[in-house]
Amino acid sequence: MATKDSRIADARLHDKIMSADDAAALIQPGSTIGMSGFTGAGYPKVVPIALAEQIEHAHQYGRPFQVRVWTGASTAPELDGALARANGIELRLPYQSDPTCRARINDGRMEYIDMHLSHVAQAVWEGFLGHLDVAVVEVTAIRADGQIVPSSSVGNNKTWLDCADKIILEVNSWQPEQLEGMHDIYYGTRLPPERKPIPITATGDRIGSPYFRCDSDKIIAVVETNAPDRNSAFSPPDDISRQIADHILEFLEHEIKKGRLSSSLLPLQSGVGNIANAVMSGLAESRFEGLTAYTEVLQDGMLHLLDMGKLTVASTTAFSLSPTATERLYANLEHYRSRVILRPQEISNHPEVIRRLGCLAMNGMIEADIYGNVNSTHLMGTSVQNGIGGSGDFARNAYISFFMTPSTAKGGAISCIVPMVSHVDHTEHDVHVIVTEYGLADLRGLSPKRRAEQIIEKCAHPDMRPALRDYHHRAMSGSSGKHTPHMLDEALSWHIGYLRDGQMPPSR
């Protein structure tokens, strides 16, 4: 039965309240599970741990037990880490950041499908990914009428609840009840040929419901929890991050002078990390006012802009905040509820809306090549780090698409500007601006050869420029094609040299 202070107001579910162990026991080997969670927010806290323990027990007795795990994006050690350490994940999608998962993916013991985050819901509805057996979703509360108050992330939860045969809900009383009303769950998406326009014409438009709908007959277990999200502190912006931010702010001023932007800019999108927060810190000190954000996650820098009044509204699918910022948000939810909107990721990342609003997309990368192709997922072309996430959703459809990185890695031994990237996530056609601490290259309207000149001279580390200039000069004369000149064997040798001795090849 429900406890005295239970948030489970739907009396039809009281006899389904049980422990995490009992709920996990309802999941069968070979199941495909849609789990909530997006960048450490709103993931189930106890059922995955209980499931991992049952998987380990089965393995001890020689019984095979693995499951396929779908989420919104990355989660936390209690989910990805616990199941991966138990050798319990057969397949993972669409994005992960757990070190155990990463190691198992890269040594071939775990299958991984890296997907654009906006594509997942449609792929599930179309059946391309197979059948969804169970949804395990964290929520804030269940109302008496059966409607569900979402948690600190929305992600793909609407799709999991709609498509799964069986549903396990974790009702987390750590999440404030005042989250109710912050979400905007849109139920108007359709598959072709019935698809209709998504009626968002401004960042703050609300087009859906504050609640999830759910067939109560599909709910097989309800587990009560009280456990925090994985909120990691961000390091303060370092000199390199601040320099990158300064280049971007200077560029935005230039665009205003050219009449391509106004002082309120366009809706901001930024990936997760210290460089993104450095850009937000720079905006806090800038003259820009009346800003908006249409993005994936609300980070510390954006929360600060909301506090200052410079950012009027932020549309997102999840929180990705430090513990201090989370405490500030949760202590003032009445203030933030009209300024923050949490949407399903199929809407927060939807190309139609991104293109209509004209987002300014700022994302990180591992490396870029001299022609503007970007690798944001792989080391040496074969070892995946995390995944493409939502960067591709925004990059291809943004008004201006920025990619940012320090100019070097591994203590300066490896250039992040290379002749040819070892893996392509974002082609030269989707990359407008590349930024490092040494400068900004505006690639719009430039042919490949002119892009190479800009990237080498403005973005590469000065110590790396001679080798890059030398490569480009010899490619211009020795390549069989002159549109995008390459010396293919030598371009690959840059990466082979990294593997061999960790250093750049000398110029010839």
N, C-alpha and C positions, 0 to 999 in steps of 0.2 A: 504494500500500500504506500501511498504518498506520505512523505514525512510532514511534520507540522509546518515547516517553512517551505514546502515544496513549491516549485514554479510549474508544476505539472497540473494545470487546472482542468484538463480534459479528463473527466471521470472514467471515460471508456478505456483509458490507458493505465489506470492505477494497478490493475492486476498484471500488467506487463513490466512493472518496475522490478529490476533484478540487479545482481552484482555484475561487475565487468567480466568476471570469470564465466558466469552463466551465459552472459550475452555472447562472449567470444566462442563458447562451445557450440553455438548455433551456426557458426561459419564452417563450411565443409572444405576439405582439401580440393584444390583446383578451382575455387571460386574466383570470380572477378569482383573486386570490391571498389566502389567509388567512395573515397574518403574526403572529408572536408579538409580545409587548410590551404593557406596561401601565404607564403613568406613568413611562416612562424606564427600566424594568427588564425584562430578559429579551428584548429585541428582537434580531432578526438584525443583525449588525454590518457584514457585508461584502457579502453577496449583493445587498441593495438598492442599494448604491453601484455595484456592477458592473452591475446592471440599468439604473440611471440613465445610466451611461456608454454602454451599448449603445443606449438609447433616444435619447440625444443624437446618436449616430452615425447612427442611422436617419433622424432628422429632417434631418440635414445633407444627406442624399441624397434628401430628399423622400418618404421612406417613413413613413406614419403608424404610430405605435407608442404606444399607451396601454394601461394595465391598470386593473382595479378592485381596490381594496385594502381588505380587512377586517382589523381587529385586535381586541385586547381593549379598549384605550383609547388614550390618547396614546402616542407613541413617542419619537422623537429625530430630530435633524437628519440622521443617517446614513440614516434611512428616509424619514419624511414629507418632510423638507426636501429631500433629494437628489432624490427622485422628483418632487416638486412643481416644483422649479427646472428640471427637465428637461422639464416639461410632460408628464409620464408618467402622471399619475393622471386617469382619466376619472371615477371615482366613489370616494368614501371613506365608510366607516362603521366603528364607531358613534360615535366621539368623537375629537377631534383638538385639538391646542393649538399647532400649528406656524404661525408667522406667514405663511409663503409659502402654505401650504394655505389659511389663513384669507382671505388676500387674493384668491386664485383662486376660492374659494367665493363670496365676497361680490361679486366682479365678474362672476360667472356663467360662469367658465371651468372650474369643477370642480363636478360634482354631489356632493351631500352628504346622507346620511341620518342624522339625529340620532336615536338610539334609546336607550331604557332598556337599561342594560347586561345586565340579567337576561334580556332578551327575545331576545338575538341568537342564542344556541345553538338555541333552539326554532325560531326563524324559519328558520334554515339547514336544520334537519332537516325542516321542513315544506315547504321549497322556495320560500318566498315571496321569497327574495333571489336566486334563480337558482342555477346550478350552480357548485360550487367546483372549480376546475381544479387549483390547486397550493397546497400548504401550505409555507411557509418558516418554520421554527420553530427557535429557539435552545434547546439542551439542555445539561445539564452532562456527561452521559456516556451511553454505550449499553452495557448489560450484555451478557455473553456469551449470555444467553438471549433477547436482543432487546428486553427491557424497557428503557425510557428514563427516565433520571433528569431530572426537570424542572429548569428554571433558576430565576432569581430572581423570575419571575412565572409564573402559570399562565394567567390570563385565559381565552380561548376555545380554547386549544391542543388540548384533548382533542377538541373538535368538529372543528377543522381536520384533525387527524390521522385521525379517523374518516371524514370526509366527502370529503376531497380525493382526486382521481384520482391525483395524483403528489405526492411529498413530498421536500423538500430540507431536510436537517438541518444546522444550524451547531452544532458541538460546541465550546463555549467553555471553554478551560482556565483562563481568568481566574476563572470561577465555582468556588468551593471544592467539592471532592469531598464535603466534610462536609455539604453541603446534602441529601445522600441521607438519606431518612427524615423530612424535615420536611414533605413534601407529603402531601395526602390527596385522591387522585383518585377521585371517586365515579362508578361506571359503572351506577348503578341508575336513572337518570332515564329515563322513557318518555314517549311522546306519549299524549294521551288517545285511547281510553278505558282504556289499560293503565297509566296513571300511579298510582304508589304513594306513600304518605307518605315524605318524606325523614326518616330516623331520627336527626335531631339534636335532642336535648332539653336539651343544655347546650353552652356555647360550646366546650369542649374535646373534645367527642365526635369520634372518628375513625371514619369509616364506609366508607373506601375503601382504595385501594392507594397506596404511596409512588411508584408508577411509572405512566408512560403505557404503554398497550398500542399496538402499531403493526404493521401488516402489512408485513413487510420487503420484499415484492414491489413495494409501491408506492413505496419509497424509490428515487429516481433519482439522488441526489447526496448526499454527505456532505462538508462543508467544515469544516476545523479552523481555529479562531480563538483568539486570546488578546487580548481587548479589553474594557475596563471598560464598565459601564452608565453612562448619563447621570445622575450623582448631583449635584444642584444644592444648594448651600448655602442654608439658610433664613436670612432676616434675623432678628435677635433681635426678640422681641415689642416693639412700640412702645406708647405710652401708650394709644392707642385700642384696640388688641388686648387689652391687659391690662384695660382698663375693661369691655370686652365680656365677657371671661372672668370678671371679678369678679361681674357681674350674673348670669351663669349659675350660678356656684358658690353665690351667695346664694339663687337660686331652688331649687337642689337641696336646700339645707338646709331651705328652707320646705316642700318636698315631703316630706322626712323627718318633719318636725314634724306634718304632716297625715296621716302614716301611709301615704302612697302610694309611698314608696320606703324602702329600708333603707340603712344606712350603706355597704353594698357596692354600692349603686345597682343598675343593670341594665346589660347589655352596651352598651358605648360604640361609636358609629360617628361618625366625623368625616371631612369632606372634606379635601382637600389645601390647605395654605396656612398663613400665619403666624397667623391668628386661631385656627385649629384647634390649632396647636402652643401658642398662648398658653393655651388652655383646658387642655391637658394639663399645662402648667407650673403652672397654678393647682391642678390636682388633685394634683400632686406635693407641693405645700405644704399641702394640706388634711388633714383628719382621716380622709378616706375610705380604707378598706382593703379588700382582697379583691376588687379590681375585675377585670372582664373586658372584652374588646373583640371585637365581631363586626362587622367593617368591611371596606372594600375594600383599604386600603393601610396598611402599618406605617410610621409617620412617626417623626421624632426624639423627639417628646414621648412617644409610647407606648413607645418603646424605653427611654427614661429611667424611665418608670414600671415597666417590667419589671425594670430594674436595681435599682430601689429595693425591689422586692418588693411594691409596691402593686398592680400589675397581675399577675395570676396566669397568664393565658393570653390570647393574641391570635390570633384567626382572621381571615385575610385572603386576598387573591388575589395580592398583590405587595408588594414593598418600595418605598418612596418616601422614601429617606433621604439625608441630606447625606453628603459624602465621609467626614467624621469618624465619623458614626454607622455608616456602612457598614463602615468599618475595625473599629470596635468589635464589630459584629455578627459579621463574618466571622472575627475573632480568637477568638471565644467560641461558636462554633456548637454545640459539645457542650452548653453550658449552655442555649442558647436552643432547641435542637431539641424539647424536651418542652414548651416554653412558647409556641411559634409554630407555627401551622398554615397552610399555603398551599393553598387550594382553587380549583377552577374557579370563574369568576365567576358561572356559572349557579347555584352553590351559595352563594358568599359574598354574593350579592345577591338570593337567592331570597325572594320575599315570604312564602312559607309559613314559612320559618325565622325571618325577621325578626319576623313577627307572633308566632310561638310564644315566642321568647326575650324579646320585649318590649324592643327596642333603644331607646336614647336617641340619636336621630339629630341630628347637628349639621352643618349645611351652609351654605355661603356663598350669596350672591345678588347680583345687580346692582341690583335695586330691588324694593320691595314697595309695594302701594297701600294706601289707608286701610282697605280691607275685608279685607286679609290675603292677596290674591293675590300670587304671587311670580314674578318674571322672573329666571331664572338663566342665560340663554343669549344674549340679543340686546340690542344697542344700538339705540335708536330703533326697535325693533320689527322691523327688517329685516336688520341686520348681525349675523351669528352670531359669537360669540366662540370658545367651545370646544365646548360641547354640554351636554346634561343629565346625562350620565354616569350615576352610580348614585344621584344625590340623590332621584330620583323613586321608585326601588325602596324606599328607606328611608323617605322622607317619608310615603308613603301607608300604610305598614305599621308604623311605629314606635309605641312606647308614648307617647313624647313626641317631637314633631318640631320642632326649633329651626331657624330661619334667621337668619343673622348678617350684618351689614354695617356699615361706618362710615355715619354718617348722611348724609354728603355725598360728592361726587366732584368731580374737576376743581378742586381747590383751594378747595372750598366753594361753587363756582358752581352746582352741580347737586345737588338733593336726591335722596337714594335712597329717600325716602318720597314718593310721588306720589298724585294723586287716582285714577288708573287706570294700571296698568302697560301698557307698550307691547306686551308679549308675555307670555302666560301659560304658564308651565311647571308651576307647582304652584298648584292652585286653593285658595281659602279653606278648602275642606273638608279639606285635607291639611296645613294649617299651624297648628300649635298655639301656637308662641311665636316672636315676632320680637324681636331684640336689636340695639341699636346701643350706642355708647359712652354715650348719654344715658339708657338705661334698657331695661327689658324689659317687653313687653306679653304677658300670658298671655291668649290668645284663646279658651281652651276654655270652652264653655258660654255664649258671648256671641252675641247677634244682630249682624247687620252694623253697625247704627248704633252699638251699644256697642263693637264692635271698633274702629270708626273713632275714637272718643273715646280709647281706650287707645293706639292706635298714634300718633295725632297728639301726644298729651300726653307720652307716655313714650319714644317712639323718634325722632321728628323732631328735627332741629336747631332750637334755639330761634329762630334767624333765619327759619326756614321755617314755623314754626307759624302765624303770623298768616294767611298766604296759604292754608294748608291748612284752618284753622278757617273762614275766610271761604268757601272753596269748599264745604265740608261744610254750613255753615249755609244757603247759598243753594240747594244741591242739595236739602236737606231741605224747603225751601218751594217750589222751582220744578220739581222732578222729577215726572214723571207717575206714577211708582211710588215708594212710600215705604219699601219693604223694603230695597233697596240703591240709595238715591237718587244719581243722577248727572246732571250737565249734560254730555252726551256731547261736544258741540262744544268746550266749554271744557276738558274733561279731555284731549282730544287736543291742544288748543292749548298745553298745558304742554310737550309733547314738540316741537311745532313751534317753540315759542319757544327751546328749547335749540338746535335746528338753526340758527335765524336769528341769535341773538346770545349763546347760551351762558348765559343767565341765567333765573332763575325769573320767572314773571309776577307783577306786583304784585297785592296783594289789592285788591278793589273796594269 
